[in-house]
Amino acid sequence: MKINVKRVNAFTDKIDGGNPAGVLFNSPQLTNSQMAFITKELKVSETAFVYPSNKADYKIRFFSPDIEVDLCGHATISTFYTMALENRLNKNSIKMETIAGILPIDIEYNPDGDIKKVMMTQAKPVLKDIFLDISFIADSLNISPEEINQKMPLQKVSTGLFTLPVCIKSYDVLKNMKPDFKKIKKICKENGFGSYHVFTFETSEPKSLYHARNFAPLYAIDEDPVTGTANGAVCSYLVKNGVIEQGSFVCEQGDITGRKGRVFVEIKNEKVRVGGIAKIVEEKEIEI
């Protein structure tokens, strides 16, 4: 069987920017191993497989090269941006069924009719304390504990997937760190979160909230170029802990790895929305 799947970069309008995802419309009934194989063949971190839904407008399954994941922000943005661009949608507000729950998607347009951004409402934030010596986290990042802002509470946070926020004091340290992915994977597995979201308030652009890197070897992704769900979760963590007030934010990610992207995050009360733009890169035929 031959499968036609698109490769779409999320959180950018550039061919070489953002975070690439696979997008497969009208998905046939595939096995889990076949879906993981398609993702591996595309050389992307996740692929979104679109199905009909009895509970929402669409059902989306997300696969990394190894396993199915509950939710993937950048693959969601890639999927619905492409659907809007190709006139596959008959409305601007959509419900998406995922393992993480039924989540709203909103397509926003500029006055000239071009797509402004796709915004995904995430699950209600969940924060849990982590009892782990900060030296272990520092060691796994190959930095000193003094380079981590230890005034921040040590918590994992989820708006669909758990991540560990790690605040670094400077952009230079963030840029130059050489993580030990085996150690990160072990810590993630033992403490029940899927990634480290490492960030600093030193940014490239004045309007941005922070600059981030995301390490997710537990999902077979050593470094995710630009991450939707984790940025929403970490902004929620910052609001919940009184570091920032609720509002609208821009999160920088990908510059350090040459995949520059920008994630828009909106937080009002318990509602967290994450989004951006996208760029279709190619359509590829894969035989399975």
C-alpha positions in Angstrom: 0.0 0.0 0.0 1.2 3.5 -0.9 0.5 6.4 1.4 0.6 10.1 0.4 1.6 12.2 3.4 2.5 15.9 3.6 5.5 17.4 5.5 4.5 20.7 7.1 6.7 23.0 9.2 4.8 24.5 12.2 5.4 27.8 13.9 7.1 29.4 10.9 6.5 30.5 7.3 9.9 29.3 6.1 10.9 26.0 4.3 13.8 25.6 6.7 12.3 26.9 9.9 10.0 25.7 12.7 9.2 22.1 13.6 8.3 19.7 10.8 5.4 17.2 11.2 3.8 14.7 9.0 0.1 15.2 8.1 -2.0 12.4 6.7 -5.6 13.1 5.7 -8.3 10.5 5.2 -6.1 8.0 7.0 -6.7 4.3 6.2 -6.8 1.8 9.1 -3.1 1.4 9.9 -1.4 -0.6 12.6 0.6 1.3 15.3 3.8 0.0 13.9 2.9 1.2 10.4 2.1 4.7 11.7 5.4 4.8 13.6 7.2 3.6 10.4 5.6 6.5 8.4 6.9 9.0 10.9 10.4 7.4 10.8 10.4 7.5 7.0 9.4 11.2 7.0 12.3 12.0 9.4 9.9 14.0 11.6 9.3 13.9 15.4 5.5 13.3 15.0 2.9 12.6 12.3 -0.8 13.5 12.7 -3.2 10.9 11.3 -6.7 12.3 10.7 -9.8 10.2 11.1 -13.6 10.8 11.4 -14.9 11.1 14.9 -18.2 10.3 16.6 -17.3 12.7 19.5 -15.8 15.7 17.6 -15.2 17.1 14.1 -12.1 15.0 13.7 -10.1 12.4 15.5 -6.3 12.8 15.5 -3.7 10.2 16.4 -0.1 11.3 16.9 2.8 9.0 16.4 6.5 9.5 17.0 9.0 7.2 15.3 8.6 4.8 18.3 5.3 5.3 20.0 1.9 6.9 20.0 1.7 10.2 22.0 -1.3 11.7 23.6 -1.0 15.1 22.0 1.3 17.0 19.8 1.1 20.8 19.4 3.2 21.4 16.3 1.5 18.5 14.4 -1.9 19.9 15.4 -1.0 23.4 14.0 0.5 21.8 10.9 -2.7 19.8 10.3 -5.3 22.5 10.7 -3.3 25.2 9.0 -3.0 22.9 6.0 -6.7 22.0 6.1 -7.6 25.7 6.2 -5.2 26.5 3.4 -6.6 23.7 1.2 -10.3 24.7 2.0 -10.9 21.3 3.7 -12.8 23.0 6.6 -16.3 24.4 6.5 -16.0 26.4 9.7 -13.4 28.3 11.7 -14.0 26.7 15.1 -13.4 22.9 15.3 -13.3 20.2 17.9 -10.5 17.7 17.8 -10.6 14.3 19.5 -7.3 13.1 21.0 -6.1 10.8 23.7 -5.6 13.9 25.8 -9.3 14.8 25.4 -11.5 16.8 23.1 -9.8 20.1 22.4 -11.0 23.2 20.5 -9.1 24.6 17.5 -9.7 28.1 16.1 -8.6 29.4 12.7 -8.0 33.1 12.8 -7.8 35.2 9.6 -6.3 38.6 8.6 -8.6 41.2 7.1 -7.3 40.2 3.6 -8.4 36.6 4.1 -5.0 35.1 4.7 -4.6 32.8 7.7 -3.3 34.7 10.7 -2.7 31.7 13.0 -4.2 28.5 14.2 -4.8 28.3 18.0 -5.3 25.1 20.0 -7.0 25.1 23.4 -5.1 22.8 25.6 -6.2 20.8 28.6 -6.5 22.5 32.0 -3.0 22.9 33.6 -1.9 20.3 36.1 1.2 21.0 38.3 2.8 18.4 40.5 5.9 18.8 42.8 9.0 16.9 41.9 11.3 15.7 44.6 14.6 15.6 42.8 18.0 17.1 43.7 18.7 20.0 41.3 22.3 18.7 40.9 20.9 15.7 39.0 19.1 18.0 36.5 22.2 20.1 36.1 24.4 17.0 35.6 22.1 15.7 32.9 22.4 19.1 31.1 26.2 19.3 31.6 26.0 22.6 33.4 26.5 23.7 37.0 23.6 23.9 39.5 24.4 27.6 39.9 23.4 28.2 36.3 19.9 27.1 37.0 17.4 29.6 38.6 16.6 27.7 41.8 14.1 30.3 42.9 11.6 28.6 40.6 9.6 25.7 42.2 10.6 22.2 41.0 7.4 21.0 39.4 6.3 19.1 36.3 3.4 20.6 34.4 0.9 19.4 31.8 -1.6 20.8 29.5 -1.8 17.5 27.7 1.8 16.1 28.2 3.9 16.5 31.3 7.2 18.5 30.9 9.8 19.7 33.4 10.4 23.5 33.3 14.1 24.3 33.9 14.9 28.1 34.0 18.5 28.9 33.0 20.0 32.2 34.0 21.5 33.2 30.7 21.1 32.7 26.9 24.7 31.8 26.5 24.4 28.8 28.9 21.2 27.7 27.1 22.9 28.0 23.7 26.1 26.2 24.6 24.8 23.4 26.8 25.6 19.8 25.7 22.9 17.6 27.2 23.4 14.0 28.2 20.3 12.5 26.6 20.6 9.1 28.3 20.6 10.8 31.7 17.6 13.0 30.7 15.7 10.0 29.5 16.3 8.1 32.7 15.2 11.1 34.9 12.1 11.7 32.7 11.1 8.0 32.9 11.6 7.8 36.7 9.7 11.0 37.4 6.8 10.8 35.0 7.4 13.6 32.5 8.1 13.4 28.8 10.6 16.2 28.3 12.8 19.0 29.8 11.7 22.5 28.7 14.8 24.5 29.3 14.4 28.3 29.0 15.8 31.7 29.8 14.3 35.1 30.0 17.1 36.5 27.9 15.5 36.6 24.5 16.5 37.5 20.9 13.5 39.8 20.4 12.2 42.3 23.0 8.5 41.3 22.6 9.2 37.6 23.5 8.7 36.1 27.0 11.5 33.6 26.9 13.9 31.6 24.7 13.6 27.8 25.0 15.0 24.4 24.1 13.1 21.1 24.5 14.7 17.8 25.2 12.5 14.7 24.8 14.6 11.5 24.4 11.9 9.5 26.1 9.9 10.1 22.9 12.9 9.3 20.7 13.4 13.1 20.1 16.7 14.3 21.6 15.8 17.9 20.8 12.5 19.1 19.5 12.9 22.2 17.3 9.8 24.1 18.3 7.3 22.7 20.8 3.6 23.6 21.1 2.3 21.8 24.1 5.4 22.4 26.3 5.4 26.1 25.7 1.7 26.3 26.7 2.4 24.2 29.8 5.5 26.2 30.9 3.7 29.6 30.5 0.9 28.1 32.7 3.5 27.1 35.2 4.9 30.7 35.2 1.4 32.1 35.7 0.4 29.7 38.4 3.6 30.5 40.4 3.1 34.2 40.1 6.2 34.8 37.9 4.1 36.4 35.2 0.5 37.5 34.9 -1.9 35.9 32.5 -2.1 37.3 29.0 -0.6 36.8 25.5 3.0 35.7 25.0 5.5 34.9 22.3 7.9 32.1 23.0 11.1 31.8 21.0 12.5 28.3 20.1 14.5 26.7 17.4 17.0 29.6 16.7 19.8 27.7 18.4 19.3 24.6 16.2 18.8 26.6 13.0 15.0 26.0 13.0 13.7 29.4 14.1 10.1 29.3 15.2 7.7 31.4 17.3 4.9 30.0 19.4 1.9 32.2 20.4 0.5 31.4 23.9 -2.7 32.9 25.4 -3.7 32.3 29.0 -6.9 33.6 30.6 -8.0 32.1 33.9 -7.6 28.3 33.4 -7.8 28.5 29.6 -4.6 27.9 27.7 -4.3 28.4 24.0 -1.2 27.7 21.9 -0.7 28.4 18.2 1.1 29.7 15.2 1.4 29.6 11.5 2.8 26.8 9.2 4.4 26.1 5.9 3.8 23.1 3.6 7.1 21.7 2.5 6.4 18.7 0.4 4.1 15.8 -0.3 5.7 12.4 -0.2 4.7 8.8 -1.2 5.6 6.1 1.3 5.1 2.4 0.7 4.1 0.3 3.7 
